[in-house]
Amino acid sequence: MVDLSTNSPDGPWQPQPHQEAEVPLIDLLNDEVDLTPSRYVREPEPDYVAEYDALRRDLETRFSRLQALLPELPPRDRPGSLDEGAPVTMSDLLAAGLVNLDGEDLTSLSDQLDPDYVRGFANSAENARRSTSASGTFRADLRAARLPRMDIERQHRYGGAFRLLIAFERELAEIAMMGDRATRLARDGLTSGALDPPPTQANGDVEHQSTTDGDEAVGREGRTL
């Protein structure tokens, strides 16, 4: 019996030792015929101790990096419109050959247009509303986007902030996947006997590092059981 269900659709197709299992024919043809590979082929148990410890340390590092990526954004002296004159439309920039639009991939072709300033404002909430019809149907059309006019120095400042936010989103997504993996490892490690719960303090409470908000969240979780 071979189970390649965890492999990519693009391969490889050669099974690893843990993806194969010899199953006697009589076991396949009993009263309850079940040819599901996962019933007979088992993934090897992970090294719960090493993997969980490595994930915790990696998450600590990434949490510090995440905070550094989220930029401090002070309030503007003059809240409101950003335009230094009439806004420029994406269609005008395309017609002038200053930007290139390939599907949703937008690139700047001019050293007078910061590429991340262009992408950031083109995908703004205001431009998204402009692309939404009265019936609520969203039609993504970057050609209709409008960008505020500003000199190249201000463009670079906005572009830098947008770049940090993109990096923040990417890091946050990776942390979410790692957090999911760490949770599954911890739960499976605890229930399989590979990992131990944290030690208890003198007052009987479990030792843990958490914030006040985290304690409240745990309390709410407990009350729902």
C-alpha positions as a Python dict, from the first residue, in 0.01 Angstrom:
ca = {
    (1, 'M'): (0, 0, 0),
    (2, 'V'): (138, 341, -102),
    (3, 'D'): (16, 680, 23),
    (4, 'L'): (137, 985, -175),
    (5, 'S'): (-143, 1215, -56),
    (6, 'T'): (102, 1451, 119),
    (7, 'N'): (320, 1494, -193),
    (8, 'S'): (292, 1792, -424),
    (9, 'P'): (84, 1737, -741),
    (10, 'D'): (406, 1810, -930),
    (11, 'G'): (590, 1525, -759),
    (12, 'P'): (805, 1357, -657),
    (13, 'W'): (616, 1036, -725),
    (14, 'Q'): (872, 795, -580),
    (15, 'P'): (741, 697, -234),
    (16, 'Q'): (958, 734, 74),
    (17, 'P'): (994, 435, 309),
    (18, 'H'): (736, 578, 552),
    (19, 'Q'): (483, 613, 265),
    (20, 'E'): (472, 239, 198),
    (21, 'A'): (327, -49, 394),
    (22, 'E'): (293, -419, 321),
    (23, 'V'): (-66, -524, 386),
    (24, 'P'): (-174, -891, 361),
    (25, 'L'): (-449, -941, 105),
    (26, 'I'): (-671, -1105, 366),
    (27, 'D'): (-668, -777, 565),
    (28, 'L'): (-798, -590, 263),
    (29, 'L'): (-1078, -834, 187),
    (30, 'N'): (-1237, -877, 528),
    (31, 'D'): (-1599, -794, 608),
    (32, 'E'): (-1530, -422, 582),
    (33, 'V'): (-1332, -353, 264),
    (34, 'D'): (-1132, -32, 315),
    (35, 'L'): (-861, 57, 64),
    (36, 'T'): (-789, 400, 215),
    (37, 'P'): (-408, 424, 227),
    (38, 'S'): (-406, 630, 546),
    (39, 'R'): (-552, 333, 734),
    (40, 'Y'): (-241, 128, 671),
    (41, 'V'): (34, 384, 603),
    (42, 'R'): (139, 599, 898),
    (43, 'E'): (349, 914, 893),
    (44, 'P'): (655, 883, 1120),
    (45, 'E'): (618, 1051, 1459),
    (46, 'P'): (795, 1389, 1470),
    (47, 'D'): (1065, 1466, 1724),
    (48, 'Y'): (825, 1660, 1946),
    (49, 'V'): (1087, 1785, 2191),
    (50, 'A'): (1334, 1916, 1934),
    (51, 'E'): (1077, 2054, 1688),
    (52, 'Y'): (865, 2227, 1953),
    (53, 'D'): (1169, 2385, 2119),
    (54, 'A'): (1302, 2507, 1783),
    (55, 'L'): (963, 2653, 1688),
    (56, 'R'): (932, 2841, 2019),
    (57, 'R'): (1277, 2994, 1978),
    (58, 'D'): (1209, 3083, 1615),
    (59, 'L'): (876, 3242, 1707),
    (60, 'E'): (1042, 3456, 1977),
    (61, 'T'): (1288, 3589, 1718),
    (62, 'R'): (1014, 3655, 1465),
    (63, 'F'): (794, 3836, 1719),
    (64, 'S'): (1078, 4083, 1781),
    (65, 'R'): (1127, 4126, 1407),
    (66, 'L'): (753, 4174, 1357),
    (67, 'Q'): (739, 4466, 1596),
    (68, 'A'): (1028, 4634, 1414),
    (69, 'L'): (853, 4594, 1078),
    (70, 'L'): (535, 4776, 1182),
    (71, 'P'): (625, 5141, 1123),
    (72, 'E'): (544, 5422, 1364),
    (73, 'L'): (307, 5651, 1172),
    (74, 'P'): (265, 5996, 1331),
    (75, 'P'): (-49, 6200, 1262),
    (76, 'R'): (-32, 6449, 975),
    (77, 'D'): (-17, 6819, 1053),
    (78, 'R'): (-293, 6878, 798),
    (79, 'P'): (-531, 6580, 798),
    (80, 'G'): (-737, 6525, 487),
    (81, 'S'): (-653, 6533, 120),
    (82, 'L'): (-301, 6434, 12),
    (83, 'D'): (-328, 6596, -329),
    (84, 'E'): (-85, 6870, -424),
    (85, 'G'): (-312, 6960, -713),
    (86, 'A'): (-537, 6737, -921),
    (87, 'P'): (-477, 6362, -871),
    (88, 'V'): (-313, 6168, -1152),
    (89, 'T'): (-494, 5865, -1292),
    (90, 'M'): (-333, 5532, -1361),
    (91, 'S'): (-464, 5542, -1717),
    (92, 'D'): (-268, 5865, -1773),
    (93, 'L'): (51, 5705, -1637),
    (94, 'L'): (-2, 5402, -1860),
    (95, 'A'): (-61, 5619, -2167),
    (96, 'A'): (257, 5816, -2094),
    (97, 'G'): (459, 5493, -2059),
    (98, 'L'): (553, 5572, -1699),
    (99, 'V'): (413, 5249, -1554),
    (100, 'N'): (349, 4899, -1680),
    (101, 'L'): (45, 4691, -1588),
    (102, 'D'): (57, 4315, -1647),
    (103, 'G'): (-259, 4169, -1500),
    (104, 'E'): (-238, 4288, -1139),
    (105, 'D'): (142, 4327, -1151),
    (106, 'L'): (212, 4700, -1149),
    (107, 'T'): (565, 4832, -1205),
    (108, 'S'): (711, 5180, -1239),
    (109, 'L'): (914, 5264, -1550),
    (110, 'S'): (1025, 5610, -1437),
    (111, 'D'): (1277, 5723, -1176),
    (112, 'Q'): (1025, 5997, -1090),
    (113, 'L'): (772, 5742, -967),
    (114, 'D'): (848, 5535, -658),
    (115, 'P'): (714, 5185, -743),
    (116, 'D'): (581, 5114, -393),
    (117, 'Y'): (415, 5455, -373),
    (118, 'V'): (236, 5372, -699),
    (119, 'R'): (132, 5021, -587),
    (120, 'G'): (32, 5135, -239),
    (121, 'F'): (-203, 5411, -350),
    (122, 'A'): (-333, 5214, -649),
    (123, 'N'): (-460, 4949, -406),
    (124, 'S'): (-600, 5194, -152),
    (125, 'A'): (-945, 5159, 4),
    (126, 'E'): (-1059, 5470, -181),
    (127, 'N'): (-967, 5319, -518),
    (128, 'A'): (-1134, 4992, -417),
    (129, 'R'): (-1456, 5184, -346),
    (130, 'R'): (-1421, 5353, -681),
    (131, 'S'): (-1408, 5008, -844),
    (132, 'T'): (-1723, 4889, -664),
    (133, 'S'): (-2054, 4936, -842),
    (134, 'A'): (-2376, 5053, -677),
    (135, 'S'): (-2490, 4690, -659),
    (136, 'G'): (-2183, 4603, -450),
    (137, 'T'): (-1999, 4422, -728),
    (138, 'F'): (-1622, 4471, -709),
    (139, 'R'): (-1444, 4504, -1042),
    (140, 'A'): (-1066, 4521, -1002),
    (141, 'D'): (-945, 4776, -1256),
    (142, 'L'): (-621, 4948, -1163),
    (143, 'R'): (-648, 5167, -1471),
    (144, 'A'): (-921, 5365, -1297),
    (145, 'A'): (-708, 5421, -985),
    (146, 'R'): (-612, 5773, -886),
    (147, 'L'): (-286, 5869, -717),
    (148, 'P'): (-218, 6191, -523),
    (149, 'R'): (42, 6416, -679),
    (150, 'M'): (357, 6456, -471),
    (151, 'D'): (727, 6512, -528),
    (152, 'I'): (966, 6218, -547),
    (153, 'E'): (1095, 6271, -191),
    (154, 'R'): (745, 6234, -44),
    (155, 'Q'): (682, 5940, -276),
    (156, 'H'): (989, 5765, -130),
    (157, 'R'): (861, 5825, 224),
    (158, 'Y'): (523, 5670, 143),
    (159, 'G'): (686, 5394, -60),
    (160, 'G'): (911, 5305, 234),
    (161, 'A'): (610, 5280, 467),
    (162, 'F'): (423, 5061, 217),
    (163, 'R'): (728, 4833, 183),
    (164, 'L'): (742, 4786, 560),
    (165, 'L'): (371, 4700, 569),
    (166, 'I'): (414, 4442, 293),
    (167, 'A'): (703, 4285, 485),
    (168, 'F'): (492, 4296, 804),
    (169, 'E'): (203, 4115, 633),
    (170, 'R'): (439, 3852, 492),
    (171, 'E'): (604, 3794, 830),
    (172, 'L'): (265, 3781, 1003),
    (173, 'A'): (143, 3515, 759),
    (174, 'E'): (455, 3305, 821),
    (175, 'I'): (415, 3341, 1197),
    (176, 'A'): (53, 3229, 1170),
    (177, 'M'): (160, 2911, 989),
    (178, 'M'): (437, 2850, 1242),
    (179, 'G'): (192, 2911, 1527),
    (180, 'D'): (-45, 2655, 1383),
    (181, 'R'): (240, 2404, 1356),
    (182, 'A'): (354, 2479, 1713),
    (183, 'T'): (0, 2434, 1848),
    (184, 'R'): (-43, 2099, 1674),
    (185, 'L'): (301, 1982, 1791),
    (186, 'A'): (228, 2085, 2149),
    (187, 'R'): (-117, 1925, 2156),
    (188, 'D'): (0, 1602, 1993),
    (189, 'G'): (313, 1594, 2209),
    (190, 'L'): (109, 1634, 2528),
    (191, 'T'): (-150, 1375, 2433),
    (192, 'S'): (107, 1121, 2311),
    (193, 'G'): (321, 1148, 2625),
    (194, 'A'): (622, 1304, 2452),
    (195, 'L'): (585, 1645, 2622),
    (196, 'D'): (500, 1743, 2979),
    (197, 'P'): (279, 2035, 3089),
    (198, 'P'): (454, 2331, 3256),
    (199, 'P'): (538, 2279, 3627),
    (200, 'T'): (299, 2410, 3889),
    (201, 'Q'): (382, 2692, 4126),
    (202, 'A'): (349, 2676, 4503),
    (203, 'N'): (-6, 2812, 4486),
    (204, 'G'): (-106, 2536, 4245),
    (205, 'D'): (-120, 2757, 3935),
    (206, 'V'): (55, 2645, 3618),
    (207, 'E'): (370, 2841, 3536),
    (208, 'H'): (336, 3031, 3211),
    (209, 'Q'): (448, 3350, 3045),
    (210, 'S'): (152, 3559, 2938),
    (211, 'T'): (7, 3906, 2935),
    (212, 'T'): (-300, 4019, 3125),
    (213, 'D'): (-498, 4001, 2801),
    (214, 'G'): (-373, 3646, 2751),
    (215, 'D'): (-484, 3546, 3101),
    (216, 'E'): (-828, 3691, 3039),
    (217, 'A'): (-851, 3507, 2708),
    (218, 'V'): (-760, 3178, 2877),
    (219, 'G'): (-1020, 3246, 3143),
    (220, 'R'): (-1288, 3309, 2885),
    (221, 'E'): (-1187, 2993, 2702),
    (222, 'G'): (-1214, 2794, 3024),
    (223, 'R'): (-1560, 2925, 3103),
    (224, 'T'): (-1692, 2803, 2768),
    (225, 'L'): (-1601, 2440, 2836),
}
